[in-house]
Amino acid sequence: MIEYRSTVEGITPEQLAGFFEGWPMPPTPETHRRILAASDRVELAVDAASGVVVGFVTAISDGILSAYIPLLEVRRDYRRRGIGRELMRRILARLGDLYMVDLICDAERRPFYRALGMRDAAGMMIRNWDRQSGT
Ligand SMILES: CC(C)(COP(=O)(O)OP(=O)(O)OC[C@H]1O[C@@H](n2cnc3c(N)ncnc32)[C@H](O)[C@@H]1OP(=O)(O)O)[C@@H](O)C(=O)NCCC(=O)NCCS
């Protein structure tokens, strides 16, 4: 059974293995935990049987007008079971009183976000690749 949590309290780095798939220089599980703790909102999917975190989404926000969703990932062995959709549904519900909720995604991911009520937009970005594992 998958349990959903809105806090990283009680979650250890050991429960956070297996994320940032395909990243050349991924954050460590310790850094991942720091990211979750420093985010304004977080939603976690936990496999109740093992205690392993199998999915997460984060949001950073000014709490007044706008929020940005930088990270969403479901562990590969848990994909296509509705976990990503449920994580997004939960975090969007918690951000629903704000004017702007934005994220950047690859073109092939757009149908996933459209199905959650989001609209297409153009974006701009900077990537400091040597900082990919975190500062
Ligand atoms: C994107 C991601 C979070 C989706 O998580 P998930 O738990 O597999 O998604 P869900 O099972 O909730 O999928 C919901 C719907 O989205 C669509 N969808 C999800 N993954 C898809 C894929 N790889 N290809 C096509 N459609 C997909 C499907 O319509 C799916 O519904 P269905 O399973 O009934 O057909 C997951 O694939 C992932 O972690 N990818 C790597 C990291 C990433 O790309 N993050 C997003 C950054 S913008």
The ligand as a MOL file (V3000), in Angstrom:
LIG
                    3D

  0  0  0     0  0            999 V3000
M  V30 BEGIN CTAB
M  V30 COUNTS 48 50 0 0 0
M  V30 BEGIN ATOM
M  V30 1 C 6.6030 11.8190 -14.7150 0
M  V30 2 C 6.4490 10.7910 -13.6050 0
M  V30 3 C 6.5810 11.4900 -12.2640 0
M  V30 4 C 5.0440 10.1760 -13.6990 0
M  V30 5 O 4.8580 9.3640 -12.5740 0
M  V30 6 P 3.9190 8.0760 -12.6300 0
M  V30 7 O 3.6450 7.6670 -11.2280 0
M  V30 8 O 4.5000 7.0460 -13.5270 0
M  V30 9 O 2.6330 8.6870 -13.3240 0
M  V30 10 P 1.1520 8.1460 -13.2290 0
M  V30 11 O 1.1760 6.6630 -13.1040 0
M  V30 12 O 0.4440 8.9060 -12.1830 0
M  V30 13 O 0.6350 8.5400 -14.6670 0
M  V30 14 C -0.4850 9.3130 -14.8570 0
M  V30 15 C -0.7550 9.4000 -16.3460 0
M  V30 16 O 0.2680 10.1500 -16.9700 0
M  V30 17 C 0.5970 9.5480 -18.2200 0
M  V30 18 N 1.9630 9.0630 -18.1990 0
M  V30 19 C 2.7440 8.8540 -17.1050 0
M  V30 20 N 3.9610 8.4440 -17.4640 0
M  V30 21 C 3.9570 8.3860 -18.8230 0
M  V30 22 C 4.9150 8.0130 -19.7950 0
M  V30 23 N 6.1530 7.6170 -19.4590 0
M  V30 24 N 4.5570 8.0710 -21.0980 0
M  V30 25 C 3.3180 8.4510 -21.4490 0
M  V30 26 N 2.3530 8.8090 -20.5800 0
M  V30 27 C 2.6630 8.7850 -19.2840 0
M  V30 28 C -0.3820 8.4660 -18.4430 0
M  V30 29 O -1.5080 9.0150 -19.1010 0
M  V30 30 C -0.7540 8.0610 -17.0650 0
M  V30 31 O -2.0170 7.5100 -16.9960 0
M  V30 32 P -2.1820 5.9210 -17.2810 0
M  V30 33 O -1.1010 5.1850 -16.5240 0
M  V30 34 O -3.5650 5.6430 -16.7730 0
M  V30 35 O -2.0350 5.7640 -18.7620 0
M  V30 36 C 7.4850 9.6300 -13.7310 0
M  V30 37 O 7.4230 9.0960 -15.0300 0
M  V30 38 C 8.9150 10.0650 -13.4270 0
M  V30 39 O 9.3230 10.1000 -12.2730 0
M  V30 40 N 9.7000 10.3740 -14.4820 0
M  V30 41 C 11.0940 10.7620 -14.3110 0
M  V30 42 C 11.2310 12.1360 -13.6920 0
M  V30 43 C 10.4350 13.1590 -14.4390 0
M  V30 44 O 10.3690 13.1810 -15.6510 0
M  V30 45 N 9.8080 14.0890 -13.6460 0
M  V30 46 C 9.0270 15.1630 -14.1780 0
M  V30 47 C 9.9000 16.3400 -14.4070 0
M  V30 48 S 9.0130 17.6550 -15.2480 0
M  V30 END ATOM
M  V30 BEGIN BOND
M  V30 1 1 1 2
M  V30 2 1 2 3
M  V30 3 1 2 4
M  V30 4 1 2 36
M  V30 5 1 4 5
M  V30 6 1 5 6
M  V30 7 2 6 7
M  V30 8 1 6 8
M  V30 9 1 6 9
M  V30 10 1 9 10
M  V30 11 2 10 11
M  V30 12 1 10 12
M  V30 13 1 10 13
M  V30 14 1 13 14
M  V30 15 1 14 15
M  V30 16 1 15 16
M  V30 17 1 15 30
M  V30 18 1 16 17
M  V30 19 1 17 18
M  V30 20 1 17 28
M  V30 21 1 18 19
M  V30 22 1 18 27
M  V30 23 2 19 20
M  V30 24 1 20 21
M  V30 25 1 21 22
M  V30 26 2 21 27
M  V30 27 1 22 23
M  V30 28 2 22 24
M  V30 29 1 24 25
M  V30 30 2 25 26
M  V30 31 1 26 27
M  V30 32 1 28 29
M  V30 33 1 28 30
M  V30 34 1 30 31
M  V30 35 1 31 32
M  V30 36 2 32 33
M  V30 37 1 32 34
M  V30 38 1 32 35
M  V30 39 1 36 37
M  V30 40 1 36 38
M  V30 41 2 38 39
M  V30 42 1 38 40
M  V30 43 1 40 41
M  V30 44 1 41 42
M  V30 45 1 42 43
M  V30 46 2 43 44
M  V30 47 1 43 45
M  V30 48 1 45 46
M  V30 49 1 46 47
M  V30 50 1 47 48
M  V30 END BOND
M  V30 END CTAB
M  END
